[in-house]
Amino acid sequence: MVWDEHKWINEIYEDLKKIVERCLDPLDDYLKCFDVYKDVLKIKPDEYIKKVETEEKPREVEAIRDEVLEF
């Protein structure tokens, strides 16, 4: 139930709600651009360093650089 004296508040709320909903689609599209980086963002630096340090044969700096640039 909306009182007539507060009707303007509900109208403003509905207008703002529509504007925000219209903005969500472009924002979702923009966020999808970063999907290719999800794997990189999930890397935990400490765990990755331990993995590299415990390898039997140390890798060359260039090999590690190439792996990073691969992402």
Residue frames as a rotation matrix with the C-alpha (Angstrom) as fourth column:
MET 1
0.579 0.815 0.000 0.00
0.815 -0.579 0.000 0.00
0.000 0.000 -1.000 0.00
VAL 2
-0.597 -0.769 0.227 1.39
0.781 -0.622 -0.052 3.34
0.181 0.146 0.972 -1.05
TRP 3
0.178 0.610 -0.772 0.18
0.649 -0.662 -0.373 6.54
-0.739 -0.435 -0.514 0.40
ASP 4
0.726 0.196 0.659 -0.41
0.666 -0.439 -0.604 9.27
0.171 0.877 -0.449 -2.13
GLU 5
0.925 -0.379 -0.005 1.90
-0.362 -0.887 0.288 11.67
-0.114 -0.265 -0.958 -0.34
HIS 6
0.090 -0.931 0.353 4.78
-0.432 0.283 0.856 9.17
-0.897 -0.230 -0.377 -0.74
LYS 7
0.815 0.309 0.491 3.99
0.267 0.552 -0.790 8.16
-0.515 0.774 0.367 -4.29
TRP 8
0.821 -0.537 -0.196 6.86
-0.520 -0.560 -0.645 10.26
0.237 0.631 -0.739 -5.64
ILE 9
0.006 -0.834 0.552 9.34
-0.869 0.269 0.415 8.22
-0.494 -0.483 -0.723 -3.62
ASN 10
0.183 0.147 0.972 8.11
0.115 0.979 -0.170 5.00
-0.976 0.143 0.162 -5.19
GLU 11
0.981 0.176 0.083 8.24
0.110 -0.149 -0.983 6.53
-0.160 0.973 -0.165 -8.66
ILE 12
0.465 -0.883 -0.065 11.84
-0.878 -0.450 -0.164 7.63
0.115 0.133 -0.984 -8.15
TYR 13
-0.087 -0.464 0.882 12.71
-0.575 0.746 0.336 4.19
-0.814 -0.478 -0.332 -6.78
GLU 14
0.554 0.380 0.740 11.19
0.316 0.727 -0.610 2.45
-0.770 0.572 0.282 -9.80
ASP 15
0.957 -0.246 -0.151 12.98
-0.259 -0.496 -0.829 4.80
0.129 0.833 -0.539 -12.21
LEU 16
0.148 -0.958 0.247 16.32
-0.981 -0.111 0.159 4.16
-0.125 -0.266 -0.956 -10.51
LYS 17
0.080 -0.041 0.996 15.68
-0.237 0.970 0.059 0.43
-0.968 -0.241 0.068 -10.48
LYS 18
0.888 0.299 0.348 15.07
0.264 0.288 -0.921 0.45
-0.376 0.910 0.177 -14.25
ILE 19
0.725 -0.675 -0.138 18.25
-0.640 -0.586 -0.496 2.45
0.254 0.448 -0.857 -14.86
VAL 20
-0.069 -0.767 0.637 20.36
-0.862 0.367 0.350 0.09
-0.502 -0.525 -0.687 -12.77
GLU 21
0.335 0.266 0.904 18.87
0.083 0.947 -0.309 -2.96
-0.939 0.178 0.295 -14.49
ARG 22
1.000 0.017 0.011 19.70
0.014 -0.155 -0.988 -1.46
-0.015 0.988 -0.155 -17.91
CYS 23
0.426 -0.903 0.053 23.30
-0.890 -0.429 -0.154 -0.93
0.162 0.018 -0.987 -16.79
LEU 24
0.308 -0.305 0.901 23.81
-0.523 0.737 0.428 -4.54
-0.795 -0.603 0.067 -15.70
ASP 25
0.880 0.070 0.470 23.93
0.302 0.681 -0.667 -6.07
-0.366 0.729 0.579 -19.19
PRO 26
0.729 -0.672 0.131 26.79
-0.210 -0.401 -0.892 -3.88
0.652 0.623 -0.433 -20.45
LEU 27
0.241 -0.645 0.725 28.62
-0.969 -0.125 0.211 -4.46
-0.046 -0.753 -0.656 -17.17
ASP 28
0.565 0.020 0.825 28.28
-0.171 0.981 0.094 -8.23
-0.807 -0.195 0.557 -17.57
ASP 29
0.945 -0.225 0.238 29.64
0.288 0.221 -0.932 -7.96
0.157 0.949 0.274 -21.11
TYR 30
0.497 -0.791 0.357 32.59
-0.655 -0.612 -0.443 -5.94
0.569 -0.014 -0.822 -19.83
LEU 31
0.263 -0.370 0.891 33.33
-0.833 0.379 0.403 -8.46
-0.487 -0.848 -0.209 -17.10
LYS 32
0.873 0.101 0.477 33.31
0.105 0.916 -0.388 -11.29
-0.476 0.389 0.789 -19.64
CYS 33
0.754 -0.653 -0.063 36.35
-0.345 -0.313 -0.885 -9.66
0.558 0.689 -0.462 -21.25
PHE 34
-0.019 -0.791 0.611 38.34
-0.983 -0.097 -0.155 -10.73
0.182 -0.604 -0.776 -18.19
ASP 35
0.849 0.404 0.341 37.31
-0.465 0.877 0.119 -14.40
-0.251 -0.259 0.933 -18.31
VAL 36
0.705 -0.628 -0.329 40.54
0.026 0.487 -0.873 -15.25
0.708 0.607 0.360 -20.13
TYR 37
-0.235 -0.850 0.471 42.49
-0.484 -0.318 -0.815 -14.19
0.843 -0.419 -0.337 -17.02
LYS 38
0.681 0.600 0.419 40.58
-0.647 0.227 0.728 -16.29
0.341 -0.767 0.543 -14.49
ASP 39
0.793 -0.425 -0.437 43.22
0.449 0.892 -0.053 -19.04
0.413 -0.154 0.898 -14.44
VAL 40
-0.220 -0.918 0.331 45.98
0.370 -0.393 -0.842 -16.53
0.903 -0.063 0.426 -13.85
LEU 41
-0.101 0.249 0.963 44.06
-0.685 -0.720 0.114 -14.85
0.722 -0.648 0.243 -11.05
LYS 42
0.881 0.474 -0.005 43.52
-0.344 0.646 0.681 -18.20
0.326 -0.598 0.732 -9.35
ILE 43
0.226 -0.878 -0.423 47.27
0.400 0.479 -0.781 -18.86
0.888 0.008 0.460 -9.12
LYS 44
0.996 -0.025 -0.084 48.54
0.072 -0.307 0.949 -18.64
-0.049 -0.951 -0.304 -5.58
PRO 45
0.578 -0.816 -0.002 52.03
-0.581 -0.409 -0.703 -17.12
0.573 0.408 -0.711 -5.79
ASP 46
0.037 -0.595 0.803 53.41
-0.951 0.225 0.210 -18.97
-0.306 -0.772 -0.558 -2.75
GLU 47
0.493 0.221 0.842 52.27
-0.104 0.975 -0.195 -22.34
-0.864 0.009 0.504 -4.06
TYR 48
0.991 -0.134 0.019 53.57
0.028 0.065 -0.998 -21.61
0.132 0.989 0.068 -7.55
ILE 49
0.350 -0.916 0.195 56.99
-0.853 -0.397 -0.340 -20.59
0.389 -0.047 -0.920 -6.23
LYS 50
0.058 -0.290 0.955 57.21
-0.710 0.661 0.243 -23.75
-0.702 -0.693 -0.168 -4.11
LYS 51
0.811 0.305 0.500 56.33
0.111 0.758 -0.642 -25.82
-0.575 0.576 0.581 -7.17
VAL 52
0.841 -0.539 -0.049 59.04
-0.238 -0.287 -0.928 -24.16
0.486 0.792 -0.369 -9.24
GLU 53
0.158 -0.828 0.539 61.60
-0.978 -0.204 -0.028 -24.48
0.133 -0.523 -0.842 -6.43
THR 54
0.113 -0.076 0.991 60.94
-0.550 0.826 0.126 -28.19
-0.828 -0.559 0.051 -5.93
GLU 55
0.930 0.157 -0.332 61.36
-0.367 0.411 -0.834 -29.15
0.005 0.898 0.441 -9.58
GLU 56
0.661 -0.704 0.260 64.22
0.529 0.683 0.503 -31.56
-0.531 -0.195 0.824 -10.15
LYS 57
-0.311 -0.743 0.592 65.72
0.950 -0.249 0.187 -29.62
0.009 0.621 0.784 -12.99
PRO 58
-0.172 0.243 -0.955 65.65
0.338 -0.896 -0.289 -25.84
-0.925 -0.372 0.071 -12.45
ARG 59
0.496 0.422 0.759 64.03
0.858 -0.106 -0.502 -23.99
-0.132 0.900 -0.415 -15.28
GLU 60
-0.654 -0.691 0.307 65.64
0.746 -0.656 0.112 -21.15
0.123 0.302 0.945 -17.08
VAL 61
-0.570 0.403 -0.716 64.33
0.151 -0.805 -0.574 -17.68
-0.807 -0.436 0.398 -16.46
GLU 62
-0.793 0.244 -0.559 63.26
-0.608 -0.388 0.693 -17.49
-0.048 0.889 0.456 -20.10
ALA 63
-0.738 0.535 -0.412 61.09
0.306 0.809 0.502 -20.60
0.602 0.244 -0.760 -19.72
ILE 64
-0.432 0.580 -0.691 59.31
0.814 -0.078 -0.575 -19.11
-0.388 -0.811 -0.438 -16.71
ARG 65
-0.644 0.164 -0.747 58.92
-0.250 -0.968 0.004 -15.79
-0.723 0.189 0.664 -18.53
ASP 66
-0.859 0.314 -0.405 57.43
-0.364 0.182 0.913 -17.59
0.360 0.932 -0.042 -21.54
GLU 67
-0.604 0.656 -0.454 55.00
0.735 0.679 0.003 -19.40
0.310 -0.331 -0.891 -19.26
VAL 68
-0.404 0.430 -0.807 53.87
0.481 -0.650 -0.588 -16.12
-0.778 -0.626 0.056 -17.73
LEU 69
-0.693 0.095 -0.714 53.51
-0.528 -0.742 0.413 -14.47
-0.491 0.663 0.565 -21.14
GLU 70
-0.933 0.355 -0.053 51.47
0.242 0.730 0.639 -17.43
0.265 0.584 -0.768 -22.32
PHE 71
-0.279 0.864 -0.419 48.56
0.853 0.023 -0.522 -16.20
-0.441 -0.503 -0.743 -20.23
